[in-house]
């Protein structure tokens, strides 16, 4: 009996379970999924936007850290001292830190014996440029009027402690000067006159507004809009400058809050009487100085007339 040979049955690959998927896999195995163009566009756009935001934030940070240089221009080297004008003086240092290092340095120029206003001490607050070495002529003029003179450099100026100048620092420095006069030299507040020039005049008005016990305040050509030096800069238009700058120097508000006698000095050629001057309520006097006609004599005459009235306050 012979065996029957089994029939060979040809089975198609498509009939085998799983063969269909395997075939497709083999046919497309060399291919990779494609990233859509829309996703790529969004990714590139997002990256550019993120970089732009980071760059803008970096610009804001740089402006916040460095905008003070648009308003303040301190100099470190003091090239002149009162001795160059023939004035006797003492170097002073005060506002000592916890480690015994003085923050502020300046000069004490005593009134000559028998001087007319030796009972008064004038605290001179210089402007935003240079340092004390640039104010010798002004200090000599105050000394010639017959008063004691105290002058100092703010932090960041001259030989005082290095620090970025700011309105808050200037206010604190001026307060330390008053504390020094009271605690070290035992000068009564009622015999202290603040005298500021330029931006220092704005400071003098601010400090005088907070100290009604002072004898008086002299404002020499205050800066009407000091922050225009910052906000007027082209870089300030690229950032929220008014949010990043803390200085304000509100001249009108300070003048309106002053409660001590005021002498306001302006150079001839100004357009009109300053609006801030009109806001001062106590006894006040404004003098227009012509720099072409013996300005020193004009200053001396104005100081004499004004200081003569301080005793009758």
Steps between C-alpha positions, in 0.01 A plus 500: 500500500649821393481825694344803346726793476367802689387776278696817521273795561634834408384750749517864420686729748192708527312200632745441784409678826732790563646481156315808385653715774843348442477574134410859561779526752750367252374727231521816713776402740743742341266796548478733813207707622516857363473814725228729376604836357252674727668358810841609372374852435355522849821372657718744310265791572484411868878481523539841338235651729664350810839634393349844440337501845825391665689773315246762604511389863881518488470854362262592784748361752790694349293822494393449861859451610658778296243777454653697787793586273268712286431733795799477731858562387726451803875549500729316739817710489478816714732743327456803729449562869405816692871562553523595131277797581691588817235353733582318822304175523477163671445177314203315647367146474168377634212255455713212629409142409478212749863421421614854580545622142359847425267515202525874439789743489510876471625827646425725793586864431460706818389859484768756565502634859247778540322421175156646455314167474730276703196373688379331179632188329433457131485142371593511133341238272674495164344401168504177304828559317859474622573512873597741780817600320285680244319711762789695654381835364151445640637397840727805507199719428305350792801541728533863391139554607616426855350158579643161588493266201465124492530328160518132415494262207210264457569129475652430162668843486853602594648312793166387642395136492439360155132446429262577217352846546124522540240729649460265796876491561528878475218544752667258740839670456348840580332356809835357615653846457238650731558221751873568487449869575269419788687207653865590433518879471196572718354747253138584575254432216367855532835637383540274195439626148484261206649631176464292184607565143356338187357161592638565849244783524221249434646288778528799734129577454406135565703486821380841616141386446565218747674723759298806596741556792780620268588869469439518125579367154675646195413361156746593225346431159310178577450265205137533389478156337808295585355169385475624143868403477387139547159484338614707204769248409426284195558181698226595745244466219582132464417406860240595765736767631261656751461164669873435508614841632440570868624859515229765483632838626154655513603865522147638532411263784821576690460877460139483613600312816780738606429672832825695547619831346617462142753680280461405134782597265456491123719621218356766276382362170250253642166524324289582804477466875508128591159354577647310795601831660137613498406196708725596792290636788753635758707816469686481171716707270602444140807666350586507131878498461665643192820295454646773279488767773706407808302192592696458823385837627141421407514172687653667805238774506218246468644283777543797731145628453350157545709384796435825684138396518561152638541626855152653495333180401 
